[in-house]
Amino acid sequence: MTIDVILEHQDDLVFDALGLSDEQYKAFQPIYLEYRMAMDQAGANKISLIKSFMENQGNLSDAKAAEMLAQFFAAKESGLKIRKYYADKALTVLPAAKVMRFIQIENKITALVDYKLAEAIPLTK
């Protein structure tokens, strides 16, 4: 399964695995859409960092490597903050067990995407 296929079907995967009632779905869906937009923006920053790495990997200076490390940790931190914010928001409309399941599903999808990226991105020389 490619990253594109995973991301194309992510919403379906999440909602199918959550098993929400119609009422829960109606309450959670707008929160989820906001969450996806925020995570897509964070993902765009991650893609930009990956592109920069791939363009500079052959001649990566210490200064550029330090800059990229800072960007990497900022992107990771941003994703965690977004998840926390929207988990708290989801708790206002869903039981905690459903929110925990949502975060677990998202973590599994992220791990799968990160694994696929790790396969494609070479180590720094």
N, C-alpha and C positions, 0 to 999 in steps of 0.2 A: 504494500500500500504506500503510495507516494504522499508527500506533505500536502500537495494540492488536493488530493482526494480526501485526506483527513480533514483539512480545513473546509473544504466544500460541504462536507456532511456533518460538520461539528455541531451545528444547532440540532439537527435530527438526533445525533448520538446523545447529546446532553438531555434533550427532552424525553427521548425514549427511555433512557436509563433512569431518569428521575421518577417516572411513574406518577405524575401529578394528576390530581382531579381537575375537572374543567375549571372549577373556581380557583384552585391554586395556580393553574396555568395562566388564567386571565390576570391574576394579581402579580405573578412573577415575570411574565413575558416582557413587560416594559422595562423592568429592572435588568433583565438579562440582555435586552437589546442595548441599553446604555452601557452595560458592562462590556459587551462585545466591541462596541465602538471605542471604548477606552483601551481595551486590550489590543485592538487592531492598531491603534496609534502607537502603543508601546511596542508592538510587533514591527511596525514600520521603522522605529528607531533601531531595533535589533537587526533588521535587514540592512539598514544603512551601515551599521557597524560591521556586519559580515562582509558587505561589499568592499568597504574600506580595507578590511583585513586582507581580503583576497587580492586587491590591487597592490597592497604594500608588502605582502608576505615575503617576497624575495629580497627586499631591502628595508626591512623594518628597523628603524633606529630605536634606541632606548627611549628617547623622548616620545616618539609616536606610539611605542608599545605602552608606555606609562599612561598616555592619553587614552588609548584604547581600553586599558584595564579600568580606568576611571569610568569610561562610558559603559563598559560591560557591567560593572557593579551597580551603576546608576540604573541601567535597564532592568537588572534583576530586582533591585529595590523598588522600582516603579511598579513592576508587575505584582509584587507582593502587597504593596500599598493599595493597588487597585482591587486585588482580590479581597483584602481585608475590608475595604470600604463597602464593596458590593455584597460581601457576605453579611455584614452588619445590616445593610439595607434589606437584603433578602429575609433576614430574621424578623422583619416587621410584617411579612406576609406569609412566611412558611415556617413550619416547625423546624427546630434546630437540627433534627436528624436529616431532614431533606436538604437543608443548607450544607450540612457536612457532606452529604452524598454528592451534592453539586460541586463542592470544592474538590472532593476526591476525583470525580470524573474529569474536571478541568485539569487537575494535576496529572492524571494519567495521559490525557491528550497532549499536554505540554511535554511530558516525559518522552512520549512517542515522537513528537516533532523534534525535540532536542536530540534524540537518538539519531534520527534521520539526518539532521544537520551535522552531527558529530561524525557520521560516516563520510560526509562530503567535504568537510573542512579539514585541511591538513594541519598538523601541528606547526607551531612557529619554529622557524629555523634559527 
